[in-house]
Amino acid sequence: MTFKVSKSKVARFLVASVAVSAVGLSSANVASAAKLGDNCKQSDAYKIEKVGTKYIRCEIVAGTSLHSKDPKKAAKFKWKSTTARQFVLANANNETIRVDGSSTVYPLSAVAAKYFETASKSVKKSKGAKVTVGFSGTGGGFEKFCRGETDISNASRAIKSTEKAICDAAGIGFTEVLIANDGLAVVVNKSNDWLTCITMAELKKIWNLDSKVAKWSDVRTGFPDTAIKLFGAGTDSGTFDSFTELVNGKAKQVRKDGVQTSEDDNVTVAGVSGDKGAMGYFGLSYAIENESKVKLVQIDKGAGCVTPNVSTVQGQTYPLGRPLYTYVKNASISTKPAVGAYVSFWVDNLKQISEDAIFVPLTDDQMKVLRAEMVKISKVPRVKK
């Protein structure tokens, strides 16, 4: 299988479902033929083997990348030393973890799920863990989560008080986990030669609820009379909520006239790349992946034009930066050991997973918050079935 991060391509290698039972090491597989330092295949990434009393895992070689266009830096994989903890996390029984929610978090979650599932299958063979990952949007994900349909809900914004109230009424307790950073990227057609940087005031002029902007000359003097065609996230998406609140100062206050919306960012990519006057927005990781098809726009909030990238998002200088979350149902942690194991595996390997999925890693301060959240998860009482 080939690892890519677009939702359509990730879905091709993502297996249908996940779970883990953190039992002892007695069920270890037979001695591995692999050796520390040997080459391994990309499709075996995060596969774990036991060699004597030690454990090795197929991992990407430092300095190589899944996304490099330089053949010398193309991804390579070797067997590296890993820990007994990772082996225990991968010692999964035949259960399923159900994940849904944010389309922005989807590629990150899908990579984590695939690595976890591969590790589990290498240890437990046909009885390994399975994971299903959907992307119905942050709001749609919380609806499923609060109805008890999923174990984990990904979100590109914090849960709202109204959503929490619905979960509370249904008896759904949860733990919030800060998992990564992202920036919302504004994109235009590659042949757009008049826009490199746009101000927040101009974005609001285009996107506010009562906007009358119909062509680019309505935005700024000197721009052409080319008609603007707008593409954005669906209304169930946390990307939609974040963009409208960051740009217009209030969630949901966004123009609906002349805007094509979708929960699938591929629709926005196709729309923007197909019309010279088009503009759209979606998560930074997806924008970076599609730079050959769309043009990223700098944003000026009054302190000058800022390019969306890892350093500006982490440094909080990019005006459309935001944290990303995953919410874990406490009852699932209690009754399905696989759920806690999956989240622990994700966090343990967060740096590599974030890099492989082209996400902005957490800062040191954010990692402190994450560690505190993992302590909360570890304290959730376990219930034997």
C-alpha positions in Angstrom: 0.0 0.0 0.0 1.2 3.6 -0.7 0.9 6.2 1.9 -0.5 9.6 0.8 -2.6 12.1 2.7 -5.4 13.2 0.4 -8.7 12.0 1.7 -9.4 9.9 -1.4 -6.0 8.3 -1.5 -5.8 7.7 2.3 -9.2 6.0 2.0 -7.8 3.6 -0.5 -5.3 2.1 1.9 -7.3 2.6 5.0 -8.8 -0.6 6.3 -12.4 -0.7 7.4 -12.0 -0.8 11.2 -9.4 -1.0 15.1 -9.0 -2.2 18.7 -6.3 -3.2 21.2 -6.1 -5.4 24.3 -3.2 -4.4 26.5 -2.5 -7.9 27.7 0.9 -9.3 28.6 3.6 -10.3 26.1 3.0 -14.0 26.3 1.1 -14.0 23.0 4.2 -12.8 21.1 4.6 -14.1 17.6 7.4 -16.4 16.6 10.9 -15.1 16.2 11.2 -12.6 13.4 13.4 -13.1 10.4 13.9 -9.4 10.2 17.0 -7.8 11.8 17.7 -4.4 13.2 18.9 -2.1 10.4 17.5 -4.2 7.6 15.4 -2.5 4.9 11.6 -2.9 5.0 8.7 -1.9 2.8 6.6 1.2 3.0 3.5 -0.9 3.3 4.9 -2.5 6.5 5.4 0.9 8.2 5.0 0.4 12.0 4.9 -3.4 11.7 6.4 -4.8 14.9 8.5 -7.9 15.4 10.1 -9.6 18.4 13.8 -10.5 18.1 14.9 -12.4 21.2 13.9 -10.2 24.1 13.9 -7.0 22.0 11.4 -5.4 19.7 12.0 -3.8 16.3 9.6 -1.8 14.1 9.6 -0.8 10.4 10.0 3.0 10.4 10.8 5.8 8.0 14.5 6.7 7.8 15.4 10.1 9.3 16.1 12.6 6.6 13.8 11.0 4.1 10.2 12.0 3.4 7.0 10.6 1.9 6.5 14.0 0.3 9.9 14.8 -1.1 10.2 15.5 -4.8 14.0 15.0 -4.5 14.8 11.3 -5.4 17.7 11.4 -3.0 15.3 12.2 -0.1 12.5 9.9 -1.1 11.1 7.8 1.7 13.2 4.8 2.9 12.2 2.4 5.6 14.3 0.3 8.0 13.8 -1.9 11.0 14.6 0.2 14.1 14.5 -0.5 17.9 11.2 0.1 19.6 9.8 -0.5 23.1 7.9 -3.2 24.9 5.2 -0.5 25.4 4.6 -0.2 21.7 4.4 -4.0 21.4 1.8 -4.1 24.2 -0.2 -1.3 22.6 -0.2 -3.3 19.3 -1.2 -6.6 21.1 -4.8 -6.1 19.8 -7.8 -8.4 19.8 -10.4 -8.5 17.1 -12.3 -5.3 18.0 -13.3 -2.2 16.1 -12.7 1.4 16.9 -15.2 3.8 15.3 -13.8 7.3 14.4 -15.6 10.1 12.7 -15.7 13.9 12.5 -13.5 16.6 11.0 -12.4 16.4 7.4 -9.4 18.4 8.3 -8.2 15.9 11.0 -9.1 13.0 8.8 -5.7 12.5 7.0 -3.9 12.7 10.4 -6.3 10.2 12.0 -6.2 7.9 9.0 -2.4 7.7 9.0 -2.4 7.0 12.8 -5.1 4.3 12.3 -3.2 2.6 9.5 0.0 2.5 11.4 -1.8 1.2 14.5 -3.6 -1.4 12.5 -0.4 -2.6 10.8 1.3 -2.9 14.2 -1.6 -4.8 15.6 -1.9 -7.2 12.7 1.9 -7.9 12.9 1.5 -9.0 16.5 -2.0 -10.6 16.6 -2.3 -11.7 12.9 -5.9 -12.3 11.8 -7.1 -11.2 15.3 -5.5 -7.7 15.0 -7.1 -4.4 15.6 -9.4 -2.6 13.1 -10.2 1.1 12.7 -12.9 2.9 10.7 -12.3 6.6 10.1 -15.0 8.8 8.5 -15.1 12.5 7.8 -18.7 13.8 8.2 -17.5 17.1 9.5 -16.8 18.4 13.0 -20.5 19.1 13.7 -21.7 15.9 12.1 -19.1 14.0 14.0 -20.3 15.4 17.3 -23.8 14.4 16.5 -22.8 10.8 15.9 -20.6 10.9 19.0 -23.3 12.2 21.3 -25.7 9.5 19.9 -23.2 6.9 21.0 -22.4 5.8 17.4 -18.6 6.4 17.6 -15.8 6.0 20.1 -13.7 8.9 19.0 -14.7 12.2 17.3 -12.2 14.4 15.5 -12.7 18.1 15.6 -11.1 21.2 14.0 -12.5 23.3 16.8 -13.3 22.9 20.5 -16.7 21.3 21.3 -19.5 23.9 21.7 -21.4 24.2 25.0 -24.6 23.2 23.1 -22.9 20.1 21.8 -21.6 19.2 25.2 -25.0 19.6 26.7 -26.4 17.1 24.2 -23.6 14.6 25.1 -24.2 15.3 28.8 -28.0 14.6 28.4 -27.1 11.3 26.7 -24.7 10.3 29.4 -21.7 10.6 27.1 -18.6 11.6 29.1 -15.4 12.3 27.1 -11.8 13.5 27.3 -10.6 16.2 25.0 -7.2 15.6 23.4 -5.2 18.4 21.7 -3.6 16.6 18.8 -2.1 19.0 16.3 -2.0 22.5 14.8 -3.4 23.7 11.5 -3.8 26.8 9.5 -6.8 27.6 7.3 -5.4 28.3 3.8 -7.0 30.7 1.4 -6.4 29.5 -2.2 -7.0 30.9 -5.6 -6.5 29.7 -9.2 -2.9 29.1 -10.3 -3.3 31.6 -13.2 -4.5 34.3 -10.8 -1.7 36.9 -11.3 -3.2 39.8 -9.4 -3.5 38.4 -5.8 -0.6 37.4 -3.7 -1.7 38.8 -0.3 -5.1 39.7 1.0 -6.1 41.6 4.1 -8.5 40.3 6.7 -10.8 43.3 5.9 -10.9 42.2 2.2 -11.6 38.6 3.2 -14.5 39.9 5.3 -15.7 42.0 2.4 -15.9 39.0 0.2 -17.2 36.4 2.7 -19.5 38.3 5.1 -23.2 37.5 5.3 -24.4 40.5 3.3 -21.5 40.6 0.8 -22.3 42.1 -2.6 -18.9 41.3 -4.1 -19.4 39.8 -7.5 -16.1 40.4 -9.2 -12.5 41.0 -8.2 -12.6 44.7 -9.0 -15.2 45.0 -6.1 -12.5 43.8 -3.7 -9.6 46.2 -4.6 -9.0 49.0 -7.0 -6.9 47.8 -9.9 -8.1 44.2 -9.7 -9.7 42.9 -13.0 -13.4 42.7 -13.6 -13.2 38.9 -13.5 -16.1 37.2 -11.8 -15.4 35.7 -8.3 -16.5 32.1 -7.8 -16.4 30.9 -4.2 -15.8 27.4 -2.8 -16.0 26.6 0.9 -16.4 24.0 3.6 -19.8 22.4 4.3 -21.8 23.9 7.2 -21.2 20.8 9.4 -17.5 21.3 9.1 -15.3 22.8 11.9 -13.4 24.4 9.0 -16.5 26.3 8.1 -17.1 27.3 11.7 -13.4 28.4 12.2 -13.2 30.3 8.9 -16.4 32.2 9.4 -15.6 33.1 13.0 -12.0 34.1 12.2 -12.9 36.2 9.2 -16.3 37.6 10.1 -16.0 37.6 13.9 -19.0 35.4 14.4 -19.6 31.7 13.5 -22.1 31.0 10.8 -22.2 34.6 9.6 -21.0 33.9 6.1 -22.5 34.5 2.6 -24.4 31.7 1.1 -25.2 33.3 -2.3 -22.8 32.2 -5.0 -20.8 29.8 -2.7 -20.4 26.1 -3.5 -19.9 24.2 -0.3 -18.9 20.6 0.4 -17.5 18.4 3.3 -15.0 17.0 0.7 -12.0 19.4 0.2 -11.4 17.7 -3.2 -14.5 19.5 -4.5 -12.9 22.9 -3.5 -9.6 21.9 -5.1 -11.4 21.0 -8.4 -13.5 24.1 -8.3 -10.7 26.6 -7.6 -8.3 24.9 -10.1 -11.0 25.0 -12.8 -11.8 28.7 -12.8 -9.4 31.7 -13.0 -11.6 33.8 -10.8 -12.1 31.2 -8.1 -11.3 31.4 -4.4 -11.6 28.8 -1.7 -10.3 27.7 1.7 -9.4 24.5 3.6 -6.9 23.1 6.0 -3.2 24.0 5.5 -2.0 20.4 5.2 -4.4 19.8 2.3 -3.4 23.1 0.7 0.3 22.1 0.8 -0.5 18.8 -0.7 -2.3 20.5 -3.6 0.1 23.4 -4.3 0.5 22.1 -7.8 -3.2 22.7 -8.4 -4.0 25.8 -6.4 -2.1 29.0 -5.2 -1.8 29.7 -1.5 -2.5 33.4 -0.6 -0.7 35.3 2.2 -2.9 37.0 4.8 -2.4 40.5 6.3 -4.1 41.3 9.6 -2.4 44.6 9.9 1.2 43.6 10.7 2.1 42.7 7.1 1.6 39.7 4.8 2.1 36.3 6.4 2.7 33.1 4.5 0.8 30.0 5.8 3.4 27.4 6.9 4.6 25.4 9.9 6.6 28.2 11.6 3.9 30.9 11.2 1.1 28.6 12.5 3.2 27.5 15.5 4.4 31.0 16.2 0.8 32.2 16.0 1.6 35.0 13.5 -0.6 33.5 10.8 -4.1 35.0 11.3 -5.9 31.8 10.4 -4.1 29.4 12.6 -6.0 27.0 14.9 -5.6 23.9 17.2 -7.0 20.5 16.3 -8.6 18.0 18.7 -9.8 14.5 19.1 -12.5 13.6 21.6 -12.4 10.2 23.3 -15.5 8.6 24.8 -14.7 7.7 28.4 -17.1 4.7 28.3 -15.2 3.3 25.3 -11.9 3.7 27.2 -13.4 1.8 30.1 -14.9 -1.1 28.1 -12.7 -1.4 25.0 -8.9 -1.5 25.8 -8.2 -0.9 22.1 -9.5 2.7 22.3 -7.1 3.8 25.0 -4.3 1.8 23.3 -5.0 3.5 19.9 -4.9 7.0 21.4 -1.8 6.2 23.4 -0.1 4.8 20.2 -1.1 8.0 18.3 0.3 10.3 21.0 3.5 8.2 21.4 4.2 8.5 17.7 2.6 11.9 17.1 5.7 13.6 15.7 6.2 11.1 12.9 2.5 10.7 12.2 2.1 14.5 12.0 5.0 14.8 9.6 3.8 11.9 7.4 0.3 13.5 7.2 1.8 17.0 6.6 0.4 18.5 9.8 1.9 21.2 12.0 3.3 19.5 15.2 2.5 20.7 18.7 4.7 23.2 20.4 6.5 22.3 23.7 3.8 24.1 25.7 1.0 22.3 23.8 2.8 19.0 24.5 2.5 19.7 28.2 -1.3 20.1 27.8 -1.4 16.9 25.8 0.5 15.0 28.5 -2.0 16.2 31.1 -4.9 15.0 28.9 -3.3 11.6 28.6 -3.0 11.4 32.4 -6.8 12.0 32.5 -7.3 9.1 30.1 -5.1 6.8 32.1 -7.2 7.5 35.2 -10.5 6.5 33.5 -11.6 3.3 35.3 -11.4 0.1 33.2 -14.4 -2.3 33.2 -14.0 -5.9 32.2 -16.6 -7.2 29.8 
